[in-house]
Amino acid sequence: MADAKVIPFGDEPRARRRAKRSGSAARSAGLTPVPPPRQDEPEPAAPGDGHEERGSSWEQRIAGGLNFLRRRLTGEYEVDDFGYDEELTDQVMMSALRPLYEKYFRVEVKGVENIPDKGGALIVANHSGTLPLDGLMLQVAIHDQHPAGRHLRLLAADLVFMLPVVNELARKAGHTLACTEDAERLLERGEVVGVMPEGFKGVGKPFSDRYRLQRFGRGGFVSTALKAGVPIVPCSIVGAEEIYPMIGNARTLARLLGFPYFPITPTFPWLGPLGAVPLPTKWTIQFGEPIPTDGYPAEAADDPMLMFNLTDQVRETIQHTLYKLLVQRRSVFF
């Protein structure tokens, strides 16, 4: 490395001493001194500086990617007891889903500030779309749009964890089985947990029933929120219903394959794999005002009337918001 230039304290540069002498001489002659030339003007940037910065950025990305691969190969990464891999989710899964979220479905998010910055919360959303892409888009929305960049831990059906590849990806992304024990453990840790109470009845309903909420089960999610004392945040998703318009259900084939339904759409199975491409609809995700539960006594979770009332309140809030968003929507695709 080249030696740094040393400027001794108390010694002025020659140019400045010459300027002072000329200035004093001018004052003695009664003339206005000519200001010395500025010494601190920035030098013009070299023509290749921008390319060097871009090259440095790419080098940093490549170095980061190589470090990520090294940690993957050597096992130097952490997962929690549910199998959640935060690094893999942030750097790989979110990056893979983001173009679908931003460019394809052009998701608009409203009311994300209703999710608390810290502590547990239960997100309750409608479920639709034939394939559960709405859960994935909901996860990206909370991760990217929330000021605290919170992670959504979805409660999924048994079928998700029976499929070989999907099972592993769901675990890595932080999702777990839709059971009371897992939900309570996550909420007690202060996680944001997501549940879609309609289940297969919602995601597999015919296109003629779009945006009509199905039954919300027995209100188990309300009991879980009451025990944990966390707020319930209603969430309404518009746009997912039209990505695969389900006009039929091959029930016999579904039973043979062990699926809850086998969808028939205007493009699937007629166009083969091309028919599995979702339609590019315009999505809106709106989070409603949180419903607090910490003011209820401990035995409130065993009160069936209270659970029924809170379940009905959440369901009506989501349904009313869906209707409002549909009225405001200009087009399915714009």
Steps between C-alpha positions, in 0.01 A plus 500: 500500500632848411616725784248764608592866445589666830421870557686627809296698753589870510643505147279640232512390137711720274205601284315631805810694624541657155131596504539666840807698385321619186195591706698708750684673219173588333354638823806718550448636151128567568384248243246218538685171510425240239369185674730203462379208292286244691701198601210277612302471175416136435672337211273388217403135520684267275293363210512145634399569864134398453603174341739435787220554756270264312779247475562529872128444568502185287813381675330544837196307380713217369699491823179494703361219286816295540494551875137388505587184306791430732276523807249271330763240419671511839178515701585835660141622518224486760147364499251506785319197640229539233758478222483872413810619311492880509806551280371269227156662515632856473766445235347230282127449550404866531719586201331227294147611595561874472473527116166317518389736778623827348482450123247228430225550760602863579384461859375814676515489881284707733492527878823308563566734793218319685743213559697576819872573468584244766327227694261233383206555266255272320425588136167352385445512123265368234626211288448457125661441164495120445873492586609671825700783343312746721688376806836553328409850382380582851837393637688723254267795572568493874873440456552780244239760600496489878731763658655234725534247215317233697482135397168322462474146635207335326296211638457254213290190436625143541526453123776762474725293727424175320640614164874424469647829370225732623540365853867598520446843344208578731706412807796707381268797437379489861159339456364224718206269548165663574467375857435681827827397665726636226297821468518568874876440511561743213275769645662471842836561333365825356466381140248620241287195422268472201192281469240457225202339675311415179760235418435285193137619493629845413792432270308230310161665462347547153543827316128574535553533879793740474542748785231328706663387820450140602451378854779596741507167681439484875689817589816327615712797390307726739566265791872498414514881487315529832740262675803686366346844555599622152299722263307353208562688173236436228644486149314518168662387173351599164637367170582140589153370412555559127849354447356150439123532437377160621205401283499130592629240744603149393412335830573143390849592386552700820414195714740282300782750549416567864424868440207693648403612148632489144435834330377548146556851366462657153868418437571194717538213419424586138826688438718265703777668704422833334157486663667513842621855438285735712320793343672838566231653718546818707510429874414705806577391856343703778565454872218614725499651846636254758253341741661492846465188716721583798209657689311172542542276808696175481186285490364691197655245263253241634193718443330367181275805464794741514693295245197494269455878527867577435515253211193659345647848552822407320314329217260789447789749501683306229184453290402866522852608401496262202178656372641849548820418312304339216292816459818711486674269252510629143579169333607146579828559315573870562 
